[in-house]
Amino acid sequence: MEEFLRYVIGSLVEFPEDVVLKKTETPSTVSFLVAARASDIPKIIGKSGHTIRALRTLLNASADKRNMTATLEIIEP
């Protein structure tokens, strides 16, 4: 899941080297926090939140296969 997010988010933003992805995991939940340049955050969110919503959907589908739940949040650096 983490590699997938790094790849997709890195492809969306202008400065992929500045993207920071933090992962916290419990037995039933995995949480990802994404920090990026302020100019790249709208690219991750997308129009009306469609891109971030799609990322969360794909992340949850992957987590469901492992009997887990997943969250994805964007934080301001």
C-alpha positions as protocol buffer text, in pm:
chain_id: "A"
residue {
  index: 1
  type: MET
  ca { x: 0 y: 0 z: 0 }
}
residue {
  index: 2
  type: GLU
  ca { x: 276 y: 243 z: 91 }
}
residue {
  index: 3
  type: GLU
  ca { x: 466 y: 187 z: -232 }
}
residue {
  index: 4
  type: PHE
  ca { x: 145 y: 237 z: -430 }
}
residue {
  index: 5
  type: LEU
  ca { x: 78 y: 571 z: -260 }
}
residue {
  index: 6
  type: ARG
  ca { x: 436 y: 688 z: -312 }
}
residue {
  index: 7
  type: TYR
  ca { x: 417 y: 605 z: -680 }
}
residue {
  index: 8
  type: VAL
  ca { x: 78 y: 764 z: -748 }
}
residue {
  index: 9
  type: ILE
  ca { x: 131 y: 1077 z: -539 }
}
residue {
  index: 10
  type: GLY
  ca { x: 482 y: 1118 z: -680 }
}
residue {
  index: 11
  type: SER
  ca { x: 334 y: 1106 z: -1029 }
}
residue {
  index: 12
  type: LEU
  ca { x: 75 y: 1371 z: -948 }
}
residue {
  index: 13
  type: VAL
  ca { x: 295 y: 1639 z: -795 }
}
residue {
  index: 14
  type: GLU
  ca { x: 554 y: 1871 z: -944 }
}
residue {
  index: 15
  type: PHE
  ca { x: 809 y: 1811 z: -665 }
}
residue {
  index: 16
  type: PRO
  ca { x: 793 y: 1438 z: -572 }
}
residue {
  index: 17
  type: GLU
  ca { x: 1115 y: 1461 z: -372 }
}
residue {
  index: 18
  type: ASP
  ca { x: 938 y: 1690 z: -123 }
}
residue {
  index: 19
  type: VAL
  ca { x: 650 y: 1450 z: -53 }
}
residue {
  index: 20
  type: VAL
  ca { x: 665 y: 1297 z: 295 }
}
residue {
  index: 21
  type: LEU
  ca { x: 452 y: 990 z: 363 }
}
residue {
  index: 22
  type: LYS
  ca { x: 417 y: 872 z: 722 }
}
residue {
  index: 23
  type: LYS
  ca { x: 258 y: 539 z: 805 }
}
residue {
  index: 24
  type: THR
  ca { x: 118 y: 424 z: 1137 }
}
residue {
  index: 25
  type: GLU
  ca { x: -21 y: 76 z: 1172 }
}
residue {
  index: 26
  type: THR
  ca { x: -222 y: -116 z: 1429 }
}
residue {
  index: 27
  type: PRO
  ca { x: -348 y: -473 z: 1391 }
}
residue {
  index: 28
  type: SER
  ca { x: -673 y: -355 z: 1230 }
}
residue {
  index: 29
  type: THR
  ca { x: -593 y: -9 z: 1091 }
}
residue {
  index: 30
  type: VAL
  ca { x: -330 y: 155 z: 877 }
}
residue {
  index: 31
  type: SER
  ca { x: -308 y: 534 z: 856 }
}
residue {
  index: 32
  type: PHE
  ca { x: -113 y: 744 z: 609 }
}
residue {
  index: 33
  type: LEU
  ca { x: -28 y: 1111 z: 650 }
}
residue {
  index: 34
  type: VAL
  ca { x: 93 y: 1297 z: 342 }
}
residue {
  index: 35
  type: ALA
  ca { x: 284 y: 1625 z: 351 }
}
residue {
  index: 36
  type: ALA
  ca { x: 384 y: 1808 z: 34 }
}
residue {
  index: 37
  type: ARG
  ca { x: 461 y: 2157 z: -89 }
}
residue {
  index: 38
  type: ALA
  ca { x: 166 y: 2393 z: -65 }
}
residue {
  index: 39
  type: SER
  ca { x: 161 y: 2425 z: -445 }
}
residue {
  index: 40
  type: ASP
  ca { x: 132 y: 2046 z: -484 }
}
residue {
  index: 41
  type: ILE
  ca { x: -150 y: 1986 z: -237 }
}
residue {
  index: 42
  type: PRO
  ca { x: -429 y: 2093 z: -478 }
}
residue {
  index: 43
  type: LYS
  ca { x: -292 y: 1840 z: -730 }
}
residue {
  index: 44
  type: ILE
  ca { x: -325 y: 1562 z: -471 }
}
residue {
  index: 45
  type: ILE
  ca { x: -676 y: 1671 z: -375 }
}
residue {
  index: 46
  type: GLY
  ca { x: -799 y: 1725 z: -731 }
}
residue {
  index: 47
  type: LYS
  ca { x: -1109 y: 1907 z: -849 }
}
residue {
  index: 48
  type: SER
  ca { x: -1380 y: 1886 z: -586 }
}
residue {
  index: 49
  type: GLY
  ca { x: -1171 y: 1625 z: -404 }
}
residue {
  index: 50
  type: HIS
  ca { x: -1210 y: 1361 z: -673 }
}
residue {
  index: 51
  type: THR
  ca { x: -843 y: 1256 z: -678 }
}
residue {
  index: 52
  type: ILE
  ca { x: -804 y: 1216 z: -301 }
}
residue {
  index: 53
  type: ARG
  ca { x: -1137 y: 1034 z: -286 }
}
residue {
  index: 54
  type: ALA
  ca { x: -1020 y: 790 z: -556 }
}
residue {
  index: 55
  type: LEU
  ca { x: -692 y: 732 z: -371 }
}
residue {
  index: 56
  type: ARG
  ca { x: -883 y: 659 z: -50 }
}
residue {
  index: 57
  type: THR
  ca { x: -1113 y: 417 z: -234 }
}
residue {
  index: 58
  type: LEU
  ca { x: -820 y: 223 z: -382 }
}
residue {
  index: 59
  type: LEU
  ca { x: -640 y: 225 z: -48 }
}
residue {
  index: 60
  type: ASN
  ca { x: -947 y: 90 z: 131 }
}
residue {
  index: 61
  type: ALA
  ca { x: -992 y: -182 z: -132 }
}
residue {
  index: 62
  type: SER
  ca { x: -636 y: -296 z: -70 }
}
residue {
  index: 63
  type: ALA
  ca { x: -683 y: -279 z: 307 }
}
residue {
  index: 64
  type: ASP
  ca { x: -1008 y: -479 z: 288 }
}
residue {
  index: 65
  type: LYS
  ca { x: -816 y: -771 z: 137 }
}
residue {
  index: 66
  type: ARG
  ca { x: -606 y: -772 z: 455 }
}
residue {
  index: 67
  type: ASN
  ca { x: -913 y: -734 z: 682 }
}
residue {
  index: 68
  type: MET
  ca { x: -802 y: -385 z: 779 }
}
residue {
  index: 69
  type: THR
  ca { x: -927 y: -30 z: 743 }
}
residue {
  index: 70
  type: ALA
  ca { x: -717 y: 249 z: 597 }
}
residue {
  index: 71
  type: THR
  ca { x: -711 y: 627 z: 625 }
}
residue {
  index: 72
  type: LEU
  ca { x: -533 y: 886 z: 415 }
}
residue {
  index: 73
  type: GLU
  ca { x: -495 y: 1243 z: 537 }
}
residue {
  index: 74
  type: ILE
  ca { x: -310 y: 1542 z: 398 }
}
residue {
  index: 75
  type: ILE
  ca { x: -126 y: 1758 z: 649 }
}
residue {
  index: 76
  type: GLU
  ca { x: 22 y: 2102 z: 602 }
}
residue {
  index: 77
  type: PRO
  ca { x: 402 y: 2099 z: 631 }
}
